[in-house]
Every structure is written in structure tokens, then in C-alpha cells.
């Protein structure tokens, strides 16, 4: 269902590009894109909740969350971890 607002906006843009006089009824401006993004926020939050909950639950079950939160990240440790990940 999250694709429905996208399809509606694409049809709206197509109609206005094809028939310029429809621009008075269906304006294409910043509000169009702002409303589109506002409509997508709900779907994004739901997807994040259901997607991340399983990942966090696995980390809690295995105790890996303690490793993540055991010490603060610094620029040096972050770059070291980045290099380690690239070499693997």
C-alpha cells in the first residue's frame, strides 16, 4: 500500500505535463513533494519498527548488545573498524 501515494503523484505529474491547464487544479510545487514525504513517514516508521525489532531482539538474546554499548567510539576505533571491515 505504500506505493499507492507514489502512483497517484506520478499520475498527477503526468496529467499536468500532458495538459498544462490542469496545473491550476493540480499544482506541482513544493507542497506536492512535502505532502508526499509526509505520507511516507508512517510507512517508514512501521517498516523500521518491524524490521529493527528482530535485529535488536537477536542482539539481546545473544548478548551482543553489551559489546556494542561497552565503550564509546572514537575516530581512531571507527577508522580501525572500517579498515578491518574492508579487508574482510
N, CA, C and O atoms as a CHARMM CRD file, in Angstrom:
* protein
*
  352
    1    1 UNK  N      0.80000  -1.20100   0.00000 PROA 1      0.00000
    2    1 UNK  CA     0.00000   0.00000   0.00000 PROA 1      0.00000
    3    1 UNK  C      0.84400   1.26700   0.00000 PROA 1      0.00000
    4    1 UNK  O      0.35000   2.35000  -0.31400 PROA 1      0.00000
    5    2 UNK  N      2.11100   1.12900   0.35100 PROA 2      0.00000
    6    2 UNK  CA     2.93000   2.33700   0.40900 PROA 2      0.00000
    7    2 UNK  C      3.25800   2.87700  -0.98300 PROA 2      0.00000
    8    2 UNK  O      3.69200   4.02200  -1.10600 PROA 2      0.00000
    9    3 UNK  N      3.06300   2.08600  -2.01900 PROA 3      0.00000
   10    3 UNK  CA     3.33600   2.55500  -3.37200 PROA 3      0.00000
   11    3 UNK  C      2.18800   3.38600  -3.93500 PROA 3      0.00000
   12    3 UNK  O      2.36200   4.09100  -4.92900 PROA 3      0.00000
   13    4 UNK  N      1.02200   3.31000  -3.31000 PROA 4      0.00000
   14    4 UNK  CA    -0.16100   3.99800  -3.82800 PROA 4      0.00000
   15    4 UNK  C      0.01700   5.52400  -3.89700 PROA 4      0.00000
   16    4 UNK  O     -0.30400   6.10600  -4.93300 PROA 4      0.00000
   17    5 UNK  N      0.51500   6.20400  -2.84300 PROA 5      0.00000
   18    5 UNK  CA     0.72500   7.65200  -2.97200 PROA 5      0.00000
   19    5 UNK  C      1.72000   8.00400  -4.08200 PROA 5      0.00000
   20    5 UNK  O      1.58400   9.03300  -4.74400 PROA 5      0.00000
   21    6 UNK  N      2.71000   7.14700  -4.27600 PROA 6      0.00000
   22    6 UNK  CA     3.68600   7.38600  -5.34600 PROA 6      0.00000
   23    6 UNK  C      3.00300   7.32900  -6.70900 PROA 6      0.00000
   24    6 UNK  O      3.22000   8.19500  -7.55700 PROA 6      0.00000
   25    7 UNK  N      2.18200   6.31000  -6.91200 PROA 7      0.00000
   26    7 UNK  CA     1.49600   6.15400  -8.18900 PROA 7      0.00000
   27    7 UNK  C      0.55200   7.33900  -8.42600 PROA 7      0.00000
   28    7 UNK  O      0.46500   7.85000  -9.54300 PROA 7      0.00000
   29    8 UNK  N     -0.14400   7.76900  -7.39200 PROA 8      0.00000
   30    8 UNK  CA    -1.05400   8.91000  -7.52200 PROA 8      0.00000
   31    8 UNK  C     -0.28300  10.16800  -7.90300 PROA 8      0.00000
   32    8 UNK  O     -0.73000  10.93000  -8.76000 PROA 8      0.00000
   33    9 UNK  N      0.88400  10.39600  -7.26800 PROA 9      0.00000
   34    9 UNK  CA     1.68000  11.59400  -7.59200 PROA 9      0.00000
   35    9 UNK  C      2.24600  11.51500  -9.00800 PROA 9      0.00000
   36    9 UNK  O      2.31600  12.52700  -9.70500 PROA 9      0.00000
   37   10 UNK  N      2.64700  10.32500  -9.43400 PROA 10     0.00000
   38   10 UNK  CA     3.16600  10.17800 -10.80300 PROA 10     0.00000
   39   10 UNK  C      2.06400  10.47700 -11.81000 PROA 10     0.00000
   40   10 UNK  O      2.30700  11.15100 -12.81200 PROA 10     0.00000
   41   11 UNK  N      0.86700   9.98900 -11.55700 PROA 11     0.00000
   42   11 UNK  CA    -0.25800  10.26700 -12.45500 PROA 11     0.00000
   43   11 UNK  C     -0.56700  11.76000 -12.45500 PROA 11     0.00000
   44   11 UNK  O     -0.85500  12.33400 -13.50500 PROA 11     0.00000
   45   12 UNK  N     -0.51000  12.39000 -11.28900 PROA 12     0.00000
   46   12 UNK  CA    -0.76100  13.83200 -11.20800 PROA 12     0.00000
   47   12 UNK  C      0.27500  14.60300 -12.02000 PROA 12     0.00000
   48   12 UNK  O     -0.08400  15.50900 -12.77200 PROA 12     0.00000
   49   13 UNK  N      1.52500  14.26500 -11.88200 PROA 13     0.00000
   50   13 UNK  CA     2.57700  14.95800 -12.63800 PROA 13     0.00000
   51   13 UNK  C      2.41000  14.71600 -14.13400 PROA 13     0.00000
   52   13 UNK  O      2.60400  15.62800 -14.93800 PROA 13     0.00000
   53   14 UNK  N      2.05200  13.48600 -14.51000 PROA 14     0.00000
   54   14 UNK  CA     1.84700  13.16600 -15.92800 PROA 14     0.00000
   55   14 UNK  C      0.70800  13.99900 -16.51100 PROA 14     0.00000
   56   14 UNK  O      0.83000  14.54700 -17.60600 PROA 14     0.00000
   57   15 UNK  N     -0.39800  14.09000 -15.77300 PROA 15     0.00000
   58   15 UNK  CA    -1.55000  14.84300 -16.27400 PROA 15     0.00000
   59   15 UNK  C     -1.20400  16.31500 -16.45300 PROA 15     0.00000
   60   15 UNK  O     -1.57400  16.92900 -17.45400 PROA 15     0.00000
   61   16 UNK  N     -0.48900  16.88000 -15.47600 PROA 16     0.00000
   62   16 UNK  CA    -0.13900  18.30200 -15.57100 PROA 16     0.00000
   63   16 UNK  C      0.86000  18.55400 -16.69200 PROA 16     0.00000
   64   16 UNK  O      0.82000  19.59900 -17.34200 PROA 16     0.00000
   65   17 UNK  N      1.75800  17.59500 -16.92100 PROA 17     0.00000
   66   17 UNK  CA     2.72600  17.79500 -18.01300 PROA 17     0.00000
   67   17 UNK  C      2.05000  17.62800 -19.36600 PROA 17     0.00000
   68   17 UNK  O      2.39800  18.30000 -20.33600 PROA 17     0.00000
   69   18 UNK  N      1.10600  16.75000 -19.41500 PROA 18     0.00000
   70   18 UNK  CA     0.40700  16.48400 -20.67400 PROA 18     0.00000
   71   18 UNK  C     -0.61300  17.58000 -20.98900 PROA 18     0.00000
   72   18 UNK  O     -0.75900  17.99000 -22.14100 PROA 18     0.00000
   73   19 UNK  N     -1.31500  18.04700 -19.95900 PROA 19     0.00000
   74   19 UNK  CA    -2.33800  19.08400 -20.11900 PROA 19     0.00000
   75   19 UNK  C     -2.01200  20.24000 -19.16700 PROA 19     0.00000
   76   19 UNK  O     -2.43600  20.22400 -18.01200 PROA 19     0.00000
   77   20 UNK  N     -1.27200  21.23100 -19.63600 PROA 20     0.00000
   78   20 UNK  CA    -0.80900  22.32600 -18.75300 PROA 20     0.00000
   79   20 UNK  C     -1.93600  23.09000 -18.05600 PROA 20     0.00000
   80   20 UNK  O     -1.72000  23.63700 -16.97400 PROA 20     0.00000
   81   21 UNK  N     -3.12200  23.14100 -18.64400 PROA 21     0.00000
   82   21 UNK  CA    -4.22100  23.86400 -17.99100 PROA 21     0.00000
   83   21 UNK  C     -4.68600  23.15500 -16.71300 PROA 21     0.00000
   84   21 UNK  O     -5.35000  23.76800 -15.87700 PROA 21     0.00000
   85   22 UNK  N     -4.34800  21.88600 -16.55700 PROA 22     0.00000
   86   22 UNK  CA    -4.69100  21.15600 -15.33000 PROA 22     0.00000
   87   22 UNK  C     -3.81500  21.59300 -14.16000 PROA 22     0.00000
   88   22 UNK  O     -4.08400  21.22800 -13.01500 PROA 22     0.00000
   89   23 UNK  N     -2.77600  22.36600 -14.43500 PROA 23     0.00000
   90   23 UNK  CA    -1.88400  22.86000 -13.39200 PROA 23     0.00000
   91   23 UNK  C     -2.57500  23.77600 -12.40400 PROA 23     0.00000
   92   23 UNK  O     -2.11900  23.93600 -11.27100 PROA 23     0.00000
   93   24 UNK  N     -3.68200  24.38300 -12.83300 PROA 24     0.00000
   94   24 UNK  CA    -4.42800  25.23700 -11.90200 PROA 24     0.00000
   95   24 UNK  C     -5.17100  24.39900 -10.86800 PROA 24     0.00000
   96   24 UNK  O     -5.33300  24.82100  -9.72300 PROA 24     0.00000
   97   25 UNK  N     -5.61800  23.22800 -11.26400 PROA 25     0.00000
   98   25 UNK  CA    -6.35500  22.35100 -10.35500 PROA 25     0.00000
   99   25 UNK  C     -5.40000  21.47000  -9.55400 PROA 25     0.00000
  100   25 UNK  O     -5.57800  21.28400  -8.35000 PROA 25     0.00000
  101   26 UNK  N     -4.39100  20.93200 -10.22600 PROA 26     0.00000
  102   26 UNK  CA    -3.40200  20.04100  -9.59900 PROA 26     0.00000
  103   26 UNK  C     -2.01700  20.67400  -9.67700 PROA 26     0.00000
  104   26 UNK  O     -1.21000  20.26900 -10.51400 PROA 26     0.00000
  105   27 UNK  N     -1.72400  21.64300  -8.83700 PROA 27     0.00000
  106   27 UNK  CA    -0.42200  22.32000  -8.95400 PROA 27     0.00000
  107   27 UNK  C      0.74400  21.41000  -8.56100 PROA 27     0.00000
  108   27 UNK  O      0.65300  20.60700  -7.63200 PROA 27     0.00000
  109   28 UNK  N      1.83000  21.56500  -9.29900 PROA 28     0.00000
  110   28 UNK  CA     3.05900  20.84900  -8.96600 PROA 28     0.00000
  111   28 UNK  C      4.00600  21.88200  -8.37200 PROA 28     0.00000
  112   28 UNK  O      4.58200  22.70300  -9.08600 PROA 28     0.00000
  113   29 UNK  N      4.15200  21.82500  -7.06800 PROA 29     0.00000
  114   29 UNK  CA     5.02800  22.76000  -6.37400 PROA 29     0.00000
  115   29 UNK  C      5.64800  22.05100  -5.18200 PROA 29     0.00000
  116   29 UNK  O      5.56800  20.82800  -5.07200 PROA 29     0.00000
  117   30 UNK  N      6.25500  22.80400  -4.30300 PROA 30     0.00000
  118   30 UNK  CA     6.92100  22.22200  -3.14500 PROA 30     0.00000
  119   30 UNK  C      5.97500  21.50000  -2.20600 PROA 30     0.00000
  120   30 UNK  O      6.35900  20.53600  -1.54500 PROA 30     0.00000
  121   31 UNK  N      4.73400  21.97000  -2.14900 PROA 31     0.00000
  122   31 UNK  CA     3.75200  21.30600  -1.28000 PROA 31     0.00000
  123   31 UNK  C      3.46400  19.88900  -1.74200 PROA 31     0.00000
  124   31 UNK  O      3.23800  19.00300  -0.91900 PROA 31     0.00000
  125   32 UNK  N      3.46800  19.66600  -3.04700 PROA 32     0.00000
  126   32 UNK  CA     3.21400  18.32700  -3.58700 PROA 32     0.00000
  127   32 UNK  C      4.23200  17.33600  -3.04400 PROA 32     0.00000
  128   32 UNK  O      3.87100  16.25700  -2.57400 PROA 32     0.00000
  129   33 UNK  N      5.49400  17.70400  -3.11100 PROA 33     0.00000
  130   33 UNK  CA     6.54500  16.81100  -2.64600 PROA 33     0.00000
  131   33 UNK  C      6.57700  16.72400  -1.12300 PROA 33     0.00000
  132   33 UNK  O      6.89100  15.66700  -0.57400 PROA 33     0.00000
  133   34 UNK  N      6.26100  17.80500  -0.44100 PROA 34     0.00000
  134   34 UNK  CA     6.19100  17.78200   1.01700 PROA 34     0.00000
  135   34 UNK  C      5.08200  16.87300   1.51700 PROA 34     0.00000
  136   34 UNK  O      5.27300  16.11100   2.46400 PROA 34     0.00000
  137   35 UNK  N      3.92600  16.95700   0.87900 PROA 35     0.00000
  138   35 UNK  CA     2.81400  16.08100   1.25300 PROA 35     0.00000
  139   35 UNK  C      3.15200  14.62100   0.97700 PROA 35     0.00000
  140   35 UNK  O      2.80800  13.73600   1.76000 PROA 35     0.00000
  141   36 UNK  N      3.82300  14.38000  -0.13100 PROA 36     0.00000
  142   36 UNK  CA     4.22400  13.00800  -0.46200 PROA 36     0.00000
  143   36 UNK  C      5.15300  12.44600   0.61100 PROA 36     0.00000
  144   36 UNK  O      4.97200  11.31300   1.05700 PROA 36     0.00000
  145   37 UNK  N      6.13900  13.22800   1.02300 PROA 37     0.00000
  146   37 UNK  CA     7.06000  12.75600   2.06000 PROA 37     0.00000
  147   37 UNK  C      6.35200  12.57700   3.40000 PROA 37     0.00000
  148   37 UNK  O      6.64500  11.63100   4.13000 PROA 37     0.00000
  149   38 UNK  N      5.43300  13.46500   3.72900 PROA 38     0.00000
  150   38 UNK  CA     4.68100  13.32500   4.97500 PROA 38     0.00000
  151   38 UNK  C      3.82400  12.06400   4.97600 PROA 38     0.00000
  152   38 UNK  O      3.65700  11.43200   6.01900 PROA 38     0.00000
  153   39 UNK  N      3.28500  11.69400   3.83100 PROA 39     0.00000
  154   39 UNK  CA     2.50200  10.46700   3.74400 PROA 39     0.00000
  155   39 UNK  C      3.38400   9.23800   3.91600 PROA 39     0.00000
  156   39 UNK  O      2.92600   8.22200   4.44000 PROA 39     0.00000
  157   40 UNK  N      4.62300   9.31000   3.49100 PROA 40     0.00000
  158   40 UNK  CA     5.51700   8.16100   3.56500 PROA 40     0.00000
  159   40 UNK  C      6.10500   7.95400   4.95900 PROA 40     0.00000
  160   40 UNK  O      6.63500   6.88000   5.24200 PROA 40     0.00000
  161   41 UNK  N      6.02600   8.94800   5.82700 PROA 41     0.00000
  162   41 UNK  CA     6.61900   8.83600   7.16200 PROA 41     0.00000
  163   41 UNK  C      5.99600   7.68700   7.95200 PROA 41     0.00000
  164   41 UNK  O      6.71500   6.92600   8.60000 PROA 41     0.00000
  165   42 UNK  N      4.69300   7.55200   7.90800 PROA 42     0.00000
  166   42 UNK  CA     4.01900   6.48000   8.64400 PROA 42     0.00000
  167   42 UNK  C      4.49100   5.10600   8.20100 PROA 42     0.00000
  168   42 UNK  O      4.77000   4.24600   9.03600 PROA 42     0.00000
  169   43 UNK  N      4.58300   4.89200   6.89100 PROA 43     0.00000
  170   43 UNK  CA     5.04600   3.61300   6.37600 PROA 43     0.00000
  171   43 UNK  C      6.49600   3.35700   6.76600 PROA 43     0.00000
  172   43 UNK  O      6.86700   2.22800   7.08700 PROA 43     0.00000
  173   44 UNK  N      7.30800   4.40100   6.74000 PROA 44     0.00000
  174   44 UNK  CA     8.71700   4.25600   7.09300 PROA 44     0.00000
  175   44 UNK  C      8.88400   3.89100   8.56200 PROA 44     0.00000
  176   44 UNK  O      9.71400   3.05000   8.90600 PROA 44     0.00000
  177   45 UNK  N      8.10900   4.51300   9.41200 PROA 45     0.00000
  178   45 UNK  CA     8.19900   4.20700  10.84400 PROA 45     0.00000
  179   45 UNK  C      7.77800   2.76300  11.11300 PROA 45     0.00000
  180   45 UNK  O      8.44200   2.05200  11.86700 PROA 45     0.00000
  181   46 UNK  N      6.67900   2.33200  10.50000 PROA 46     0.00000
  182   46 UNK  CA     6.24500   0.94400  10.67900 PROA 46     0.00000
  183   46 UNK  C      7.28700  -0.04300  10.17700 PROA 46     0.00000
  184   46 UNK  O      7.56400  -1.04700  10.83400 PROA 46     0.00000
  185   47 UNK  N      7.85800   0.23400   9.03100 PROA 47     0.00000
  186   47 UNK  CA     8.88700  -0.64600   8.48800 PROA 47     0.00000
  187   47 UNK  C     10.10600  -0.68800   9.39800 PROA 47     0.00000
  188   47 UNK  O     10.69000  -1.75200   9.60100 PROA 47     0.00000
  189   48 UNK  N     10.48700   0.43800   9.93600 PROA 48     0.00000
  190   48 UNK  CA    11.63000   0.48900  10.84500 PROA 48     0.00000
  191   48 UNK  C     11.35300  -0.27000  12.13700 PROA 48     0.00000
  192   48 UNK  O     12.22400  -0.97800  12.64400 PROA 48     0.00000
  193   49 UNK  N     10.15700  -0.12500  12.66400 PROA 49     0.00000
  194   49 UNK  CA     9.81300  -0.81200  13.90900 PROA 49     0.00000
  195   49 UNK  C      9.85400  -2.31400  13.71900 PROA 49     0.00000
  196   49 UNK  O     10.48300  -3.02500  14.50200 PROA 49     0.00000
  197   50 UNK  N      9.18900  -2.80200  12.68500 PROA 50     0.00000
  198   50 UNK  CA     9.12200  -4.25400  12.48900 PROA 50     0.00000
  199   50 UNK  C     10.44800  -4.82300  11.99600 PROA 50     0.00000
  200   50 UNK  O     10.78800  -5.95900  12.32700 PROA 50     0.00000
  201   51 UNK  N     11.20200  -4.05600  11.21300 PROA 51     0.00000
  202   51 UNK  CA    12.48900  -4.55400  10.72700 PROA 51     0.00000
  203   51 UNK  C     13.55500  -4.54900  11.80300 PROA 51     0.00000
  204   51 UNK  O     14.31800  -5.50700  11.92000 PROA 51     0.00000
  205   52 UNK  N     13.62000  -3.49300  12.58600 PROA 52     0.00000
  206   52 UNK  CA    14.68000  -3.37300  13.59400 PROA 52     0.00000
  207   52 UNK  C     14.40400  -4.18200  14.84100 PROA 52     0.00000
  208   52 UNK  O     15.33900  -4.56000  15.54800 PROA 52     0.00000
  209   53 UNK  N     13.13900  -4.45700  15.13000 PROA 53     0.00000
  210   53 UNK  CA    12.83800  -5.17500  16.36800 PROA 53     0.00000
  211   53 UNK  C     13.44000  -6.57200  16.36000 PROA 53     0.00000
  212   53 UNK  O     13.92500  -7.04000  17.39000 PROA 53     0.00000
  213   54 UNK  N     13.41800  -7.23700  15.22700 PROA 54     0.00000
  214   54 UNK  CA    14.02800  -8.55600  15.13400 PROA 54     0.00000
  215   54 UNK  C     15.53000  -8.50700  15.28900 PROA 54     0.00000
  216   54 UNK  O     16.11800  -9.39000  15.91500 PROA 54     0.00000
  217   55 UNK  N     16.15700  -7.49700  14.73400 PROA 55     0.00000
  218   55 UNK  CA    17.61000  -7.36900  14.84600 PROA 55     0.00000
  219   55 UNK  C     18.03300  -7.08800  16.28300 PROA 55     0.00000
  220   55 UNK  O     18.99200  -7.68000  16.77700 PROA 55     0.00000
  221   56 UNK  N     17.33000  -6.19800  16.94700 PROA 56     0.00000
  222   56 UNK  CA    17.65500  -5.88000  18.33700 PROA 56     0.00000
  223   56 UNK  C     17.37400  -7.07700  19.23300 PROA 56     0.00000
  224   56 UNK  O     18.13700  -7.34800  20.16100 PROA 56     0.00000
  225   57 UNK  N     16.28900  -7.79600  18.96700 PROA 57     0.00000
  226   57 UNK  CA    15.96000  -8.97400  19.77400 PROA 57     0.00000
  227   57 UNK  C     17.05800 -10.03200  19.67100 PROA 57     0.00000
  228   57 UNK  O     17.41300 -10.65500  20.67100 PROA 57     0.00000
  229   58 UNK  N     17.59000 -10.23500  18.48300 PROA 58     0.00000
  230   58 UNK  CA    18.69200 -11.19800  18.32200 PROA 58     0.00000
  231   58 UNK  C     19.92100 -10.75800  19.09800 PROA 58     0.00000
  232   58 UNK  O     20.59600 -11.58200  19.71400 PROA 58     0.00000
  233   59 UNK  N     20.21200  -9.47600  19.07100 PROA 59     0.00000
  234   59 UNK  CA    21.38100  -8.98200  19.81400 PROA 59     0.00000
  235   59 UNK  C     21.17600  -9.10900  21.31100 PROA 59     0.00000
  236   59 UNK  O     22.11700  -9.42700  22.03900 PROA 59     0.00000
  237   60 UNK  N     19.97500  -8.86800  21.77500 PROA 60     0.00000
  238   60 UNK  CA    19.69300  -9.02300  23.20400 PROA 60     0.00000
  239   60 UNK  C     19.78600 -10.49800  23.61800 PROA 60     0.00000
  240   60 UNK  O     20.29200 -10.81000  24.69500 PROA 60     0.00000
  241   61 UNK  N     19.30000 -11.39300  22.76700 PROA 61     0.00000
  242   61 UNK  CA    19.32200 -12.81800  23.08800 PROA 61     0.00000
  243   61 UNK  C     20.74600 -13.35500  23.16100 PROA 61     0.00000
  244   61 UNK  O     21.05600 -14.15700  24.04200 PROA 61     0.00000
  245   62 UNK  N     21.61200 -12.92900  22.25600 PROA 62     0.00000
  246   62 UNK  CA    22.99200 -13.42200  22.23000 PROA 62     0.00000
  247   62 UNK  C     23.93100 -12.61500  23.11200 PROA 62     0.00000
  248   62 UNK  O     25.06700 -13.03000  23.33500 PROA 62     0.00000
  249   63 UNK  N     23.48700 -11.47900  23.61500 PROA 63     0.00000
  250   63 UNK  CA    24.33000 -10.65000  24.47000 PROA 63     0.00000
  251   63 UNK  C     25.24400  -9.71800  23.68100 PROA 63     0.00000
  252   63 UNK  O     26.13100  -9.09200  24.26200 PROA 63     0.00000
  253   64 UNK  N     25.04600  -9.61800  22.38600 PROA 64     0.00000
  254   64 UNK  CA    25.89900  -8.76700  21.55800 PROA 64     0.00000
  255   64 UNK  C     25.65700  -7.28900  21.79900 PROA 64     0.00000
  256   64 UNK  O     26.53300  -6.46800  21.52900 PROA 64     0.00000
  257   65 UNK  N     24.49600  -6.94000  22.29700 PROA 65     0.00000
  258   65 UNK  CA    24.20200  -5.52700  22.55500 PROA 65     0.00000
  259   65 UNK  C     25.15300  -4.95400  23.59200 PROA 65     0.00000
  260   65 UNK  O     25.47200  -3.76600  23.54600 PROA 65     0.00000
  261   66 UNK  N     25.61000  -5.77600  24.52200 PROA 66     0.00000
  262   66 UNK  CA    26.56400  -5.30900  25.53100 PROA 66     0.00000
  263   66 UNK  C     27.89400  -4.94300  24.89800 PROA 66     0.00000
  264   66 UNK  O     28.55700  -4.00400  25.33800 PROA 66     0.00000
  265   67 UNK  N     28.28500  -5.67600  23.87400 PROA 67     0.00000
  266   67 UNK  CA    29.53600  -5.37100  23.17500 PROA 67     0.00000
  267   67 UNK  C     29.41100  -4.03400  22.44900 PROA 67     0.00000
  268   67 UNK  O     30.35000  -3.23800  22.43600 PROA 67     0.00000
  269   68 UNK  N     28.25200  -3.79300  21.84900 PROA 68     0.00000
  270   68 UNK  CA    28.05200  -2.53200  21.12400 PROA 68     0.00000
  271   68 UNK  C     28.12700  -1.33000  22.04500 PROA 68     0.00000
  272   68 UNK  O     28.65300  -0.28200  21.66900 PROA 68     0.00000
  273   69 UNK  N     27.60300  -1.48100  23.25300 PROA 69     0.00000
  274   69 UNK  CA    27.48300  -0.34500  24.15700 PROA 69     0.00000
  275   69 UNK  C     28.55000  -0.32800  25.25000 PROA 69     0.00000
  276   69 UNK  O     28.45500   0.46900  26.18400 PROA 69     0.00000
  277   70 UNK  N     29.55800  -1.18500  25.15600 PROA 70     0.00000
  278   70 UNK  CA    30.52500  -1.31400  26.24700 PROA 70     0.00000
  279   70 UNK  C     31.52900  -0.17600  26.31000 PROA 70     0.00000
  280   70 UNK  O     31.96800   0.19100  27.40000 PROA 70     0.00000
  281   71 UNK  N     31.90200   0.39000  25.17400 PROA 71     0.00000
  282   71 UNK  CA    32.85700   1.50600  25.21600 PROA 71     0.00000
  283   71 UNK  C     32.50200   2.51500  24.13700 PROA 71     0.00000
  284   71 UNK  O     31.90400   2.16000  23.12100 PROA 71     0.00000
  285   72 UNK  N     32.86000   3.74200  24.35000 PROA 72     0.00000
  286   72 UNK  CA    32.49700   4.77600  23.37600 PROA 72     0.00000
  287   72 UNK  C     33.34600   4.67200  22.10200 PROA 72     0.00000
  288   72 UNK  O     34.48100   4.19500  22.12800 PROA 72     0.00000
  289   73 UNK  N     32.78100   5.11800  21.02500 PROA 73     0.00000
  290   73 UNK  CA    33.50100   5.12900  19.75800 PROA 73     0.00000
  291   73 UNK  C     34.32200   6.40900  19.63700 PROA 73     0.00000
  292   73 UNK  O     33.86400   7.49700  19.98800 PROA 73     0.00000
  293   74 UNK  N     35.51000   6.26000  19.14600 PROA 74     0.00000
  294   74 UNK  CA    36.34600   7.42400  18.84100 PROA 74     0.00000
  295   74 UNK  C     36.66000   7.37500  17.35400 PROA 74     0.00000
  296   74 UNK  O     36.34900   6.39200  16.68100 PROA 74     0.00000
  297   75 UNK  N     37.26600   8.41400  16.85300 PROA 75     0.00000
  298   75 UNK  CA    37.61200   8.45100  15.43500 PROA 75     0.00000
  299   75 UNK  C     38.59900   7.33200  15.10000 PROA 75     0.00000
  300   75 UNK  O     38.52500   6.73100  14.02800 PROA 75     0.00000
  301   76 UNK  N     39.51000   7.06300  16.01200 PROA 76     0.00000
  302   76 UNK  CA    40.52900   6.04100  15.77900 PROA 76     0.00000
  303   76 UNK  C     39.90900   4.63500  15.71100 PROA 76     0.00000
  304   76 UNK  O     40.21500   3.86200  14.80300 PROA 76     0.00000
  305   77 UNK  N     39.05100   4.31700  16.65900 PROA 77     0.00000
  306   77 UNK  CA    38.45400   2.98300  16.65100 PROA 77     0.00000
  307   77 UNK  C     37.49200   2.82400  15.48100 PROA 77     0.00000
  308   77 UNK  O     37.36500   1.73100  14.93000 PROA 77     0.00000
  309   78 UNK  N     36.82100   3.89000  15.10000 PROA 78     0.00000
  310   78 UNK  CA    35.91000   3.81600  13.96700 PROA 78     0.00000
  311   78 UNK  C     36.68300   3.57400  12.68100 PROA 78     0.00000
  312   78 UNK  O     36.27300   2.75200  11.86100 PROA 78     0.00000
  313   79 UNK  N     37.79500   4.27600  12.49000 PROA 79     0.00000
  314   79 UNK  CA    38.58100   4.07400  11.27500 PROA 79     0.00000
  315   79 UNK  C     39.22300   2.69400  11.26300 PROA 79     0.00000
  316   79 UNK  O     39.34100   2.07700  10.20500 PROA 79     0.00000
  317   80 UNK  N     39.63900   2.20200  12.43200 PROA 80     0.00000
  318   80 UNK  CA    40.20300   0.86100  12.50800 PROA 80     0.00000
  319   80 UNK  C     39.16300  -0.19300  12.13200 PROA 80     0.00000
  320   80 UNK  O     39.44800  -1.12800  11.38400 PROA 80     0.00000
  321   81 UNK  N     37.97200  -0.02600  12.65600 PROA 81     0.00000
  322   81 UNK  CA    36.89600  -0.96600  12.34000 PROA 81     0.00000
  323   81 UNK  C     36.52800  -0.89400  10.86800 PROA 81     0.00000
  324   81 UNK  O     36.21300  -1.91400  10.25300 PROA 81     0.00000
  325   82 UNK  N     36.56600   0.29600  10.30300 PROA 82     0.00000
  326   82 UNK  CA    36.25800   0.46400   8.89500 PROA 82     0.00000
  327   82 UNK  C     37.29500  -0.26000   8.02600 PROA 82     0.00000
  328   82 UNK  O     36.94200  -0.94600   7.06700 PROA 82     0.00000
  329   83 UNK  N     38.55900  -0.10200   8.37000 PROA 83     0.00000
  330   83 UNK  CA    39.61700  -0.77900   7.62600 PROA 83     0.00000
  331   83 UNK  C     39.50200  -2.28700   7.77500 PROA 83     0.00000
  332   83 UNK  O     39.73000  -3.02900   6.82000 PROA 83     0.00000
  333   84 UNK  N     39.15000  -2.74100   8.97300 PROA 84     0.00000
  334   84 UNK  CA    39.01000  -4.17000   9.22300 PROA 84     0.00000
  335   84 UNK  C     37.88000  -4.75100   8.38900 PROA 84     0.00000
  336   84 UNK  O     38.00000  -5.85200   7.85200 PROA 84     0.00000
  337   85 UNK  N     36.77900  -4.00900   8.28000 PROA 85     0.00000
  338   85 UNK  CA    35.64200  -4.49600   7.50700 PROA 85     0.00000
  339   85 UNK  C     35.96500  -4.54600   6.01100 PROA 85     0.00000
  340   85 UNK  O     35.52200  -5.45500   5.31000 PROA 85     0.00000
  341   86 UNK  N     36.72200  -3.58900   5.53500 PROA 86     0.00000
  342   86 UNK  CA    37.08000  -3.58400   4.11600 PROA 86     0.00000
  343   86 UNK  C     38.02600  -4.72200   3.76900 PROA 86     0.00000
  344   86 UNK  O     37.96600  -5.26700   2.66700 PROA 86     0.00000
  345   87 UNK  N     38.90400  -5.08600   4.70900 PROA 87     0.00000
  346   87 UNK  CA    39.87200  -6.13400   4.41900 PROA 87     0.00000
  347   87 UNK  C     39.26300  -7.52600   4.50700 PROA 87     0.00000
  348   87 UNK  O     39.82700  -8.48200   3.97400 PROA 87     0.00000
  349   88 UNK  N     38.12300  -7.65100   5.17200 PROA 88     0.00000
  350   88 UNK  CA    37.48700  -8.97500   5.31800 PROA 88     0.00000
  351   88 UNK  C     36.78500  -9.40500   4.07400 PROA 88     0.00000
  352   88 UNK  O     36.20300 -10.48900   4.03700 PROA 88     0.00000
